[in-house]
Amino acid sequence: MIKVVQVYRKAKPGTYSIEGLFHTIGNELRKHVELIEYEMGKRNEIVKDWAKLRSLKADVYHITGMFIMWFWVCLGENVSLPYTI
């Protein structure tokens, strides 16, 4: 089974974000893939997050938010880019 990691930022209370949509999509994805939802830590924890994500050895990393390019470089070709840069 394919292992997919969805990476989110921590949603701020009282705001709307696309992460809620990906949680909904995740419910359907679980029927077809091994899905791990990962919430990013604070900005100063990015190295810890990178190490944790890399240790998951996923087939696909779907990353939303501002860190996408950094993780794409560090995790390699298995990162899915959700929009055109």
Beta strands, then each sheet from edge to edge (+ up, - down):
strand 1: 3-8
strand 2: 34-39
strand 3: 60-63
strand 4: 79-80
sheet 1: 2+ 1+ 3+ 4+
end
